[in-house]
């Protein structure tokens, strides 16, 4: 007789426990045990968060254990059970762990392999090969590709969150219900009292403070106090929540005819504009992708407007990035003047507001939605379809796509769908956001998702010429850390380029991303196959960085930078000015969002900036850290921004 000790761990999430009968079978190289009911008389086992142990006696030697089979049969009603893992102590005293981490939903048998990672070539037995193949066949039936909208990356074939496979659903759907969260956010922020005046304008800038909640020593309060200054406007291109737009200007585009005479008074090095460009001190923020995007017309009672500005930025002698010229439309002409810092105060202020409004649209739709959420979903679907749980790269990548498919499905269900919440506040609602994604997809490339390459492509890699670009500096550190970890893992399992080429599951994963997820778009530069260890390391680093660090950098600062409405207007209610000298403070107030849309916007950026209750990592410490930069008194004269010269950097906080 051979005695085994079996330990079963049940998940701690809601409704993870079960009252069903659970049976277990051990499968070894020399045979298998009888199907055994795991039950403790007078004891309610398999409760939520429980760890239960059982002794199993096997009459003969079954050899080395290859598989554990578990089967759930209902007791009095069908319920689901979340099994985390099963450990087996053998008669010789060895321990083997069989990870599960999935919902057992039906009365059917599930086969689990031990937790050791194995490449396809490592499995020599027919049983092991069949297990890999069967797992992928079942997954491919559940994880199907679907085109949600023409021109978008492909997504999961599910219309609602409830249609998703149980294993990738949120533990509690209420936690990510956008309607519920926005309503809750507006209650917490005390903004509901303004909703009855939905379409009425604010009276002045100070009036916006009525819906602005001050949290001591935060970036958001600093923004409220300094948002009109050129210094804080320019700083946000470096370290705001959309620090990916500007690039080094090597030659002024013909559509933006700025002359030296226009900006000479702003230049501090006794150089001409052309000489400053040659020295690498001039940068350009061009929102060309906004040109022709239709404005939101879902509300017939309120006109909304969009524009496609071009902004010239100057890194001055104090290494502060400041705006020196703004054109609000793409095509130059008499009715499209170039606004300058020397213009009337309100002319210049409104020009900057228009840039910030356009920046907000691009950030939400392209930087955030497309380049982190949607592309990460492509990686996630391909991962589940092509890599079995025993594959080392599945184990490496799966934590980074946790809940990605679920949150995107919820967004398509409530947020960016027709008549969704996006339409309530944003100028690109009603279809403009779809147009933006379609345009941005044309330029989406593999190289632009590789962080060091993207920095070089924009010409902003020089730390001496452009200091205090913390997004770049910390992003490169995070990239290097991820790449170093990936390198160590890859080198454990792949010793030659040939071993990479012969991994059929890896190659199928990469091909699925390109052929299906990105619809065989050759211009994207995404590889269809991977032939070298070095290329594999780069590819995996790109996936992990995009799904974690990059998303954190452009997501968690939204309340900090966008909660003060005039600094990031989600929509504009009057068209861009066509001449100078006509703008008054009243005109600006009438251009900014009305009370109702301001409330929706504030609720949105609050909700999107919060951590989920079950988020992995040092979320509590990070959250407190991000909102408690109390050790640095910051002024435009003494420091380089609301993060401070030596203050902890928000981007690396978020990424970690």
C-alpha positions in Angstrom: 0.0 0.0 0.0 1.2 3.5 -0.9 0.0 6.6 1.0 -0.2 10.0 -0.6 -1.2 13.3 1.1 -3.3 15.5 -1.2 -3.8 19.2 -0.4 -6.3 21.3 -2.2 -6.4 25.1 -2.1 -9.6 27.0 -2.9 -9.5 30.6 -4.1 -10.4 33.5 -1.8 -12.5 35.5 -4.2 -16.3 35.7 -3.8 -18.2 32.5 -4.5 -15.0 30.5 -5.0 -16.1 27.7 -2.7 -18.3 24.8 -3.6 -20.7 22.3 -1.9 -20.2 19.8 -4.8 -18.5 16.4 -4.6 -14.9 16.6 -5.7 -13.1 13.5 -6.9 -9.4 13.1 -7.6 -7.3 10.6 -9.6 -3.5 10.3 -9.6 -2.0 9.3 -13.0 1.6 8.0 -12.9 4.1 6.4 -15.3 3.1 2.9 -14.1 -0.6 3.3 -13.7 -3.2 5.4 -11.9 -5.2 5.4 -8.7 -8.8 4.8 -8.3 -11.1 7.9 -8.5 -11.3 9.0 -4.9 -13.9 11.2 -3.3 -12.2 14.0 -1.3 -14.4 14.4 1.7 -14.1 15.0 5.5 -17.1 13.7 7.4 -18.7 16.4 9.6 -16.5 19.0 8.0 -17.5 21.5 5.3 -14.5 21.5 3.0 -13.7 23.4 -0.2 -14.9 26.7 1.4 -13.7 30.0 0.1 -10.0 30.5 1.0 -9.8 27.0 2.5 -6.8 24.7 2.3 -7.9 21.1 2.8 -5.7 18.0 3.1 -6.6 14.3 2.5 -4.8 11.0 2.8 -5.1 8.7 -0.2 -4.1 5.1 -0.2 -3.1 3.4 -3.5 -2.9 -0.4 -3.7 0.0 -0.5 -6.2 3.0 1.5 -7.3 1.8 4.0 -9.9 5.3 5.4 -10.5 6.2 9.0 -11.0 3.0 11.2 -11.0 2.4 12.8 -14.4 -1.2 14.1 -14.0 -3.8 14.9 -11.4 -7.4 14.6 -12.5 -10.1 16.4 -10.7 -13.9 16.1 -11.2 -16.7 18.1 -9.7 -20.2 16.7 -9.4 -23.1 18.7 -8.0 -24.4 18.0 -4.6 -27.8 19.6 -4.7 -27.4 22.4 -7.2 -24.8 23.3 -9.8 -22.2 25.8 -8.5 -18.7 26.9 -9.6 -15.5 26.2 -7.8 -12.2 28.1 -8.1 -9.3 25.7 -7.5 -5.9 27.4 -7.0 -3.6 24.4 -6.8 -3.2 20.9 -5.6 -0.1 19.5 -3.9 0.8 15.9 -3.6 3.2 14.4 -1.0 4.5 11.1 -2.3 5.3 8.1 -0.2 9.0 9.0 -0.5 8.3 12.4 1.1 8.6 14.5 -2.1 6.2 17.3 -2.8 4.7 18.0 -6.2 2.5 21.0 -7.0 -0.1 21.0 -9.7 -1.3 24.6 -10.4 -4.9 25.1 -11.5 -6.0 28.7 -11.0 -9.2 28.3 -12.9 -12.9 27.9 -12.4 -14.3 24.4 -12.4 -17.7 25.0 -13.7 -19.2 21.8 -15.2 -19.4 18.2 -14.1 -16.4 17.2 -16.2 -12.9 15.9 -15.5 -10.0 18.3 -15.6 -6.4 17.2 -16.0 -3.6 19.1 -14.3 0.1 18.9 -15.0 2.8 19.7 -12.4 4.1 23.3 -12.3 7.4 22.7 -14.0 7.6 24.7 -17.2 8.3 22.7 -20.4 8.8 23.5 -24.0 7.1 21.3 -26.6 10.4 19.5 -27.2 10.6 18.6 -23.5 7.5 16.4 -23.7 8.4 13.0 -25.0 5.5 10.8 -23.8 2.3 10.6 -25.9 0.3 11.5 -22.8 2.1 14.8 -22.3 1.9 15.7 -25.9 -1.8 14.9 -26.0 -2.4 17.0 -22.9 -0.8 20.1 -24.5 -2.8 19.6 -27.7 -6.1 19.0 -26.0 -5.7 22.1 -23.8 -5.0 24.4 -26.8 -7.9 22.9 -28.8 -10.3 23.7 -25.9 -8.9 27.2 -25.4 -9.2 28.0 -29.1 -12.9 27.2 -29.0 -13.3 29.6 -26.1 -11.0 32.4 -27.2 -12.1 33.4 -30.7 -11.1 36.5 -32.7 -13.7 39.0 -33.7 -13.7 42.4 -35.4 -15.5 44.8 -33.1 -15.2 47.7 -35.6 -13.5 48.0 -39.0 -10.0 49.3 -38.7 -9.6 48.2 -35.1 -7.3 45.4 -33.9 -9.3 42.2 -33.5 -10.7 41.5 -30.1 -12.4 38.7 -28.2 -15.6 37.2 -29.6 -17.9 38.3 -26.8 -20.5 41.1 -26.6 -20.7 41.3 -22.9 -18.5 40.6 -19.9 -20.8 37.7 -18.9 -20.1 35.9 -22.2 -16.3 35.7 -21.5 -14.7 32.5 -20.4 -15.0 32.3 -16.6 -11.3 32.2 -16.0 -10.8 35.8 -17.4 -13.8 37.4 -15.9 -13.5 39.9 -13.1 -14.0 38.4 -9.6 -16.7 41.0 -9.1 -18.2 42.6 -12.2 -19.6 45.4 -10.1 -16.0 46.5 -9.4 -15.5 47.4 -13.1 -19.0 48.6 -14.0 -18.3 51.9 -15.7 -21.8 53.3 -15.1 -21.7 52.3 -11.4 -18.2 53.6 -10.9 -18.9 56.9 -12.5 -22.0 57.4 -10.4 -20.1 56.4 -7.3 -17.2 58.7 -8.3 -19.6 61.7 -8.7 -21.1 61.0 -5.3 -17.7 60.8 -3.7 -16.7 64.0 -5.4 -20.0 65.8 -4.5 -20.6 66.8 -8.1 -24.2 65.4 -8.4 -25.6 68.6 -7.1 -24.7 70.3 -10.4 -26.3 67.7 -12.7 -29.7 69.5 -12.7 -27.9 72.4 -14.4 -26.4 70.0 -17.0 -26.1 72.4 -20.0 -25.5 75.6 -18.2 -22.1 77.3 -18.3 -19.8 78.1 -15.4 -19.5 81.7 -14.3 -15.7 82.0 -14.2 -12.6 79.9 -13.7 -13.0 79.9 -9.9 -16.5 78.4 -10.4 -14.8 75.2 -11.5 -13.5 74.8 -8.0 -17.0 73.9 -6.9 -16.6 70.4 -8.4 -12.8 70.2 -7.7 -11.9 68.2 -4.7 -8.6 69.3 -3.2 -6.4 66.5 -1.8 -3.5 67.9 0.1 -0.2 68.1 -1.6 -1.2 66.6 -4.9 -0.3 67.4 -8.5 -3.9 68.2 -9.2 -3.9 71.1 -6.7 -0.7 72.4 -8.2 -2.2 72.2 -11.7 -5.2 74.2 -10.5 -2.9 77.0 -9.2 -0.5 77.1 -12.1 -2.4 75.9 -15.2 -2.3 79.2 -17.0 1.5 79.4 -16.9 3.5 78.5 -20.0 5.9 76.5 -17.7 3.3 74.0 -16.6 1.8 73.8 -20.1 5.1 72.7 -21.5 6.0 70.5 -18.6 3.0 68.3 -19.3 4.4 67.3 -22.6 7.3 65.8 -20.7 5.7 64.3 -17.7 1.9 64.6 -17.9 -0.4 61.7 -18.6 0.3 62.0 -22.4 4.1 62.4 -22.6 4.4 60.8 -26.0 3.3 63.4 -28.5 6.1 66.0 -29.0 9.2 65.3 -31.0 12.4 67.2 -31.9 11.8 69.7 -34.8 14.5 69.4 -37.4 12.7 71.6 -40.0 9.5 73.6 -39.7 6.7 72.1 -41.8 5.3 74.3 -44.6 1.9 74.1 -43.0 3.2 76.0 -39.9 4.9 79.1 -41.2 6.5 80.5 -38.0 9.1 83.1 -38.6 12.0 84.2 -36.5 10.4 87.7 -36.2 7.4 86.1 -34.5 9.2 84.3 -31.8 12.6 86.1 -31.5 11.5 87.7 -28.3 11.0 84.3 -26.7 14.5 82.9 -27.7 17.0 83.3 -24.9 20.3 82.2 -26.4 20.9 85.1 -28.8 20.2 82.7 -31.6 17.7 82.8 -34.5 14.9 80.3 -34.7 16.8 78.4 -37.4 19.9 78.3 -35.3 17.8 77.1 -32.3 16.4 74.3 -34.5 20.0 73.3 -35.5 21.0 73.3 -31.9 18.2 70.9 -31.0 16.2 73.2 -28.8 13.0 73.3 -30.7 10.2 70.7 -30.5 6.9 70.2 -32.2 3.6 68.8 -31.0 1.4 68.1 -34.1 -2.2 66.9 -33.7 -2.6 66.2 -37.4 -4.6 63.0 -36.7 -7.4 65.2 -35.3 -7.9 67.0 -38.7 -11.3 66.2 -40.0 -12.4 64.1 -37.1 -16.2 64.7 -36.7 -17.2 66.4 -33.4 -19.7 64.9 -31.1 -23.3 65.7 -32.3 -25.2 63.3 -30.1 -26.8 66.2 -28.2 -28.8 68.4 -30.5 -28.9 71.1 -27.9 -25.2 71.6 -27.6 -22.7 72.3 -30.3 -19.3 70.7 -29.8 -16.0 71.4 -31.7 -12.7 69.8 -32.4 -9.5 71.1 -33.9 -6.1 69.9 -35.0 -3.5 72.3 -33.6 0.2 72.5 -34.1 2.4 73.7 -31.2 6.0 74.9 -31.3 7.9 74.3 -28.0 11.2 75.8 -26.9 13.6 74.3 -24.4 14.9 77.6 -22.9 18.1 78.4 -21.2 16.7 77.2 -17.9 15.8 73.9 -19.5 12.1 74.5 -19.2 10.0 73.4 -22.2 7.6 76.3 -23.0 5.3 77.0 -25.9 6.3 79.8 -28.3 3.7 79.5 -31.2 0.4 77.8 -31.7 -1.7 77.3 -34.8 -5.1 75.9 -34.2 -5.8 74.2 -37.6 -3.6 72.4 -40.0 -3.8 74.6 -43.1 -2.3 78.1 -42.7 -4.3 81.2 -43.8 -5.8 84.5 -42.8 -8.5 82.8 -40.7 -6.0 80.5 -39.0 -3.6 82.9 -37.3 -0.4 81.8 -35.4 -0.9 82.7 -31.7 2.1 83.8 -29.7 3.0 84.5 -26.1 3.2 88.2 -27.0 -0.5 88.3 -28.0 -3.3 89.4 -25.8 -3.5 87.3 -22.6 -6.8 85.6 -23.4 -5.9 84.9 -27.0 -2.8 83.0 -25.9 -4.6 81.3 -23.1 -7.4 80.0 -25.3 -4.9 78.8 -27.9 -3.2 76.7 -25.1 -6.6 75.4 -23.9 -7.3 74.2 -27.5 -4.0 72.3 -27.5 -4.8 70.7 -24.2 -8.3 69.7 -25.3 -6.9 68.1 -28.5 -4.2 66.4 -26.4 -6.9 65.0 -24.1 -8.7 63.4 -27.1 -5.5 61.8 -28.5 -4.5 60.6 -25.0 -7.7 58.9 -24.2 -8.3 57.4 -27.7 -4.9 56.6 -29.0 -2.2 56.7 -26.3 -4.4 55.0 -23.7 -7.1 53.0 -25.5 -5.4 51.8 -28.6 -1.7 51.6 -27.7 -2.1 49.9 -24.3 -5.6 48.4 -23.9 -6.5 47.2 -27.4 -3.0 46.0 -28.4 -2.6 44.3 -25.0 -5.8 42.4 -25.7 -4.3 41.1 -28.9 -1.4 39.7 -27.0 -3.7 38.2 -24.4 -6.0 36.4 -26.8 -3.1 35.0 -28.8 -1.5 33.9 -25.5 -4.5 31.8 -24.5 -5.0 30.4 -27.9 -1.4 29.3 -28.7 0.5 28.7 -25.4 -0.5 25.9 -23.0 -0.2 26.6 -19.3 2.9 24.4 -19.0 4.8 26.6 -21.5 7.4 28.9 -19.8 6.3 31.9 -21.8 2.7 31.4 -20.8 3.8 31.5 -17.2 5.9 34.6 -17.9 3.3 36.6 -19.7 -0.1 35.6 -18.2 0.2 37.9 -15.2 0.6 40.9 -17.5 -2.7 40.4 -19.3 -4.7 39.6 -16.2 -8.2 41.1 -16.7 -7.1 43.0 -19.8 -9.7 41.2 -22.0 -12.3 41.7 -19.4 -11.8 45.4 -18.9 -11.8 45.9 -22.7 -15.0 43.9 -23.1 -16.6 46.0 -20.4 -15.4 49.2 -22.2 -17.0 48.1 -25.5 -20.2 47.2 -23.6 -20.6 50.5 -21.7 -17.9 53.1 -22.5 -16.9 53.4 -26.2 -20.0 51.8 -27.7 -22.7 53.8 -29.5 -24.6 55.9 -26.9 -22.0 54.8 -24.3 -20.5 56.9 -21.5 -17.8 58.3 -23.9 -20.5 60.2 -25.7 -21.7 62.0 -22.6 -18.6 64.2 -22.1 -16.1 63.9 -24.9 -15.9 66.0 -28.0 -14.8 62.9 -30.0 -17.9 60.9 -28.8 -20.5 59.9 -31.3 -18.0 58.2 -33.6 -15.0 60.6 -33.6 -13.1 58.3 -31.2 -13.6 55.4 -33.7 -12.2 57.5 -36.5 -9.1 58.4 -34.4 -8.4 54.7 -33.6 -8.7 53.9 -37.3 -6.2 56.6 -38.2 -3.8 55.7 -35.5 -3.8 52.1 -36.5 -2.2 53.1 -39.8 0.8 54.4 -37.9 0.9 51.7 -35.2 4.2 49.9 -35.6 6.2 47.3 -33.7 9.2 49.7 -33.4 7.0 52.4 -31.8 6.0 49.9 -29.0 9.7 49.2 -28.3 10.3 52.0 -25.8 14.0 52.9 -26.6 13.2 52.9 -30.3 10.1 55.1 -29.8 12.2 57.6 -27.9 14.8 57.7 -30.7 12.1 58.0 -33.4 10.9 61.2 -31.8 14.5 62.5 -31.3 14.1 63.0 -27.6 16.8 60.6 -26.3 19.5 63.3 -25.5 19.4 63.8 -21.7 21.7 66.8 -21.8 19.6 68.6 -24.4 16.3 67.7 -22.8 16.7 67.0 -19.0 13.8 66.5 -16.6 12.0 64.2 -19.1 11.2 61.7 -16.3 8.9 59.6 -18.5 11.9 58.9 -20.8 14.4 58.4 -18.0 12.3 56.2 -15.8 10.8 54.4 -18.7 14.2 53.3 -20.0 15.0 52.0 -16.5 11.8 50.0 -16.4 12.4 48.7 -19.9 16.0 47.6 -19.0 14.7 45.9 -15.8 12.0 44.0 -17.7 14.5 43.1 -20.5 17.0 41.8 -17.9 14.4 39.6 -16.3 13.2 38.3 -19.6 16.8 37.6 -20.7 17.4 35.4 -17.7 14.2 33.5 -18.2 14.7 33.0 -21.9 18.2 31.8 -21.4 17.0 29.0 -19.1 14.8 27.5 -21.8 16.5 28.4 -25.1 20.1 27.8 -25.7 20.4 28.4 -29.4 18.5 30.3 -32.1 17.4 27.0 -33.5 15.6 26.1 -30.3 13.6 29.3 -30.7 12.8 28.5 -34.4 11.7 24.9 -33.5 9.3 26.0 -30.7 6.1 25.5 -32.7 3.9 27.0 -29.9 5.9 30.2 -29.7 5.9 30.6 -33.4 2.1 30.1 -33.4 1.7 32.8 -30.7 3.7 35.3 -32.7 1.9 34.5 -35.9 -1.6 34.7 -34.3 -0.7 38.3 -33.0 0.3 39.4 -36.5 -2.1 37.5 -38.9 -5.2 37.7 -36.8 -4.9 40.3 -34.1 -3.3 42.9 -36.4 -5.0 41.5 -39.5 -1.8 40.7 -41.4 -0.8 44.4 -41.6 2.7 44.1 -43.1 3.4 47.8 -42.7 3.2 47.5 -39.0 6.5 45.8 -38.9 5.3 43.1 -36.5 7.2 39.8 -37.0 5.3 36.8 -38.3 8.0 34.5 -37.0 10.9 34.9 -34.5 14.2 33.4 -35.4 16.7 34.5 -32.8 17.0 34.5 -29.0 17.7 38.3 -29.1 14.6 39.0 -31.1 12.6 36.8 -28.7 13.9 38.8 -25.7 13.0 42.1 -27.4 9.5 40.8 -28.4 8.6 39.6 -24.9 10.0 42.8 -23.3 7.8 44.8 -25.6 4.7 42.8 -24.6 5.4 43.0 -20.9 6.3 46.7 -21.0 3.3 47.7 -23.0 0.8 45.8 -20.8 2.3 47.0 -17.5 4.7 50.0 -17.3 3.4 51.9 -20.4 -0.2 51.5 -19.4 0.5 52.6 -15.8 2.4 55.7 -17.0 -0.4 57.0 -19.2 -3.3 55.9 -17.0 -2.8 56.5 -13.3 -2.0 60.2 -13.7 -5.4 61.1 -15.2 -6.9 62.6 -12.1 -3.7 64.5 -11.3 -3.5 66.2 -14.7 -7.1 66.2 -16.0 -9.3 66.8 -13.0 -8.9 70.6 -13.3 -11.2 71.0 -16.2 -9.6 74.1 -18.0 -6.3 72.1 -18.1 -7.8 69.2 -20.0 -11.2 70.1 -21.5 -13.0 66.9 -22.7 -14.9 69.0 -25.2 -15.2 72.6 -26.5 -18.5 74.4 -27.1 -17.3 77.2 -29.3 -15.2 77.0 -32.5 -11.5 78.0 -32.5 -11.0 81.7 -32.9 -10.3 82.8 -36.5 -8.6 86.1 -35.6 -6.7 87.7 -32.8 -8.1 90.2 -30.3 -11.6 88.8 -30.1 -11.2 86.5 -27.1 -12.5 87.5 -23.7 -12.7 85.6 -20.4 -16.4 85.2 -21.1 -15.7 83.6 -24.5 -13.3 81.1 -22.9 -15.9 80.1 -20.2 -18.5 79.7 -22.9 -16.0 77.5 -24.9 -15.2 75.2 -21.9 -17.5 72.2 -21.0 -20.8 73.0 -19.4 -21.5 71.9 -15.8 -22.9 68.5 -16.7 -20.1 67.4 -19.0 -17.6 68.7 -16.5 -19.1 66.4 -13.9 -19.0 63.4 -16.1 -15.4 64.2 -17.0 -14.3 64.5 -13.4 -16.1 61.3 -12.4 -14.4 59.5 -15.3 -10.8 60.6 -14.6 -11.3 59.8 -10.9 -12.6 56.3 -11.6 -10.0 55.5 -14.3 -7.1 56.6 -12.0 -8.1 54.2 -9.1 -6.5 50.9 -8.4 -8.6 47.8 -8.3 -9.1 46.1 -4.9 -7.4 42.9 -6.1 -4.6 44.5 -8.1 -1.3 42.8 -7.6 1.7 44.7 -6.2 2.4 47.5 -3.8 -0.8 49.3 -4.8 -1.5 50.8 -1.4 2.1 52.1 -1.0 2.1 53.5 -4.5 -1.2 55.1 -4.1 -0.2 56.9 -0.9 3.2 57.7 -2.4 1.6 59.3 -5.5 -0.6 61.6 -3.4 1.9 62.5 -0.7 4.8 64.4 -2.2 5.1 66.6 0.9 8.8 67.0 1.1 9.3 69.4 -1.8 8.0 72.9 -2.1 7.6 73.4 -5.8 7.6 76.7 -7.7 8.3 77.4 -11.4 11.3 79.4 -10.4 12.9 76.9 -8.1 12.0 73.6 -9.6 11.4 71.8 -12.9 7.8 70.7 -12.3 5.2 69.4 -9.8 7.3 66.3 -9.4 10.3 68.3 -8.3 14.0 68.0 -9.2 14.5 65.3 -6.6 11.0 64.2 -5.8 9.9 60.6 -6.3 8.9 60.2 -9.9 5.3 59.3 -10.6 6.0 57.3 -13.8 8.2 54.8 -12.1 5.8 54.6 -9.2 3.0 53.7 -11.5 5.1 51.3 -13.5 6.3 49.4 -10.5 
